[in-house]
Amino acid sequence: MEHIYTLAALWLGLAVVSAVVAYHLRVSIALVEICVGVVAAAVAGYFGKADSLGSNSEWLRFLAASGAVLLTFLAGAELEPDVIQKKLKEVTVVGLIGFFAPFLGCTVIARYVLDWNLQASLLCGVALSTTSMAVVYAVMLETGFNKTDFGKGILGACFINDLGTVIALGLLFAPFTYKTVIFIAVTTLVLLILPFTSKLLTRIYAYRTAAIRTKWIIFILFALGALALWSGSEAVLPAYLVGMVLAEFSNGDIFWIRRLRTLTVGFLTPFYFLRAGTFVSLPALIAAPVVFLLLLGGKVISKIFGLYPIIGQFRRRRDERWYYTLMMSTGLTFGTISALYGLSHNIVTQAQYSFLVAVVIASAVVPTLIAGIAFLPRHLLPQQEAQVGVIDERPDEEG
């Protein structure tokens, strides 16, 4: 137990350092946590203690996965149904192009330039077709864009993009079995009754029983996550759908959703983002930088060429178009999930997996930094200036 507390203190210490750096650099704390994770892993590896960080410890993997699930739920909860209906054409077109452009581009590069086999090339296309809902939502939350139509449109397009990735991964590689049917049927049933049951539970017990809504939501997320993993899917997929169907319920109490954000961003997501950074092998990238640059360029450039002219149909200002395009060019959650799926099923080799994960993480950092520094549409910010990395922690009643 002493070892677990020591590791937890180390990781949360890195999270505090990340928060300080993010404040002074005025960039997303999620991106800083990834970079700090990369540096921490490199330092540990230099001293021959690569395993000392405990990145693959079962308890740490659980905390990191929980952070991804809750952050994905919060992202879904931001997508108000009326806004999505109003922007249905935009989010559908941008999301589909955002998936198909890098999927085709990266598959071709892997197959015909890097000479990977067909299965590995298709897996490469799937892994690099994603956008990062976790990173994008964290940035939207920190800048305040999550409260604007502009930010909600980006989040909606991200969802369509990642939904395409999940479907492609299932159709190309995952067998469709009775478990898949059970997962779809149970998830559909739960999503249909969840708004009613959540409101009933709140009306009877909220403000009387400590944090029952939080316990209820986390119970649903973990239960559906377990069912998703059992069926061969991923836990973050039902989390996003739960967030969407409970958007009206969640936004009905701003203080409750703020507390859930504090729990998620303050405790759980640092484990997720820091852990993602620790898997980047700097020696492997230094040994073969051309492969890394080809794949990173293939992902980002294909996204830009595919999306920029399309987004121009919905956003006329240059800074809005570039910011939108670059945020859609990020990748992290579903990209690393797809890469790990390929490794565990012997679709890609260890070396190919390392390059895919490195590219996915780099695509979370580079486009977002450029977007925030060079193309931030300040005229759309809900306040005079973005309050990067700030979570309102004023006390309020528990419910």
Stockholm file with secondary structure:
# STOCKHOLM 1.0

chainA/1-399         MEHIYTLAALWLGLAVVSAVVAYHLRVSIALVEICVGVVAAAVAGYFGKADSLGSNSEWLRFLAASGAVLLTFLAGAELEPDVIQKKLKEVTVVGLIGFFAPFLGCTVIARYVLDWNLQASLLCGVALSTTSMAVVYAVMLETGFNKTDFGKGILGACFINDLGTVIALGLLFAPFTYKTVIFIAVTTLVLLILPFTSKLLTRIYAYRTAAIRTKWIIFILFALGALALWSGSEAVLPAYLVGMVLAEFSNGDIFWIRRLRTLTVGFLTPFYFLRAGTFVSLPALIAAPVVFLLLLGGKVISKIFGLYPIIGQFRRRRDERWYYTLMMSTGLTFGTISALYGLSHNIVTQAQYSFLVAVVIASAVVPTLIAGIAFLPRHLLPQQEAQVGVIDERPDEEG
#=GR chainA/1-399 SS CHHHHHHHHHHHHHHHHHHHHHHHHTSCHHHHHHHHHHHHHHHHHHTTCGGGGCTTCHHHHHHHHHHHHHHHHHHHHTCCHHHHHHTHHHHHHHHHHHHHHHHHHHHHIIIIISCCCHHHHHHHHHHTSCCCHHHHHHHHHHHTGGGSHHHHHHHHHHHHHHHHHHHHHHHHTSCCCHHHHHHHHHHHHHHHHHHHHHHHHHHHHTTTSTTHHHHHHHHHHHHHHHHHHHHTSCTHHHHHHHHHHTHHHHHTCHHHHHHHHHHIIIIIHHHHHHHHHHTCCHHHHHHSHHHHHHHHHHHHHHHHHHHHHHHTTTCCSHHHHHHHHHHHTCCCHHHHHHHHHHHHTTSSCHHHHHHHHHHHHHHHHHHHHHHHHHCCCGGGCSSSSCCTTCCCCCCCCCC
#=GC SS_cons         CHHHHHHHHHHHHHHHHHHHHHHHHTSCHHHHHHHHHHHHHHHHHHTTCGGGGCTTCHHHHHHHHHHHHHHHHHHHHTCCHHHHHHTHHHHHHHHHHHHHHHHHHHHHIIIIISCCCHHHHHHHHHHTSCCCHHHHHHHHHHHTGGGSHHHHHHHHHHHHHHHHHHHHHHHHTSCCCHHHHHHHHHHHHHHHHHHHHHHHHHHHHTTTSTTHHHHHHHHHHHHHHHHHHHHTSCTHHHHHHHHHHTHHHHHTCHHHHHHHHHHIIIIIHHHHHHHHHHTCCHHHHHHSHHHHHHHHHHHHHHHHHHHHHHHTTTCCSHHHHHHHHHHHTCCCHHHHHHHHHHHHTTSSCHHHHHHHHHHHHHHHHHHHHHHHHHCCCGGGCSSSSCCTTCCCCCCCCCC
//
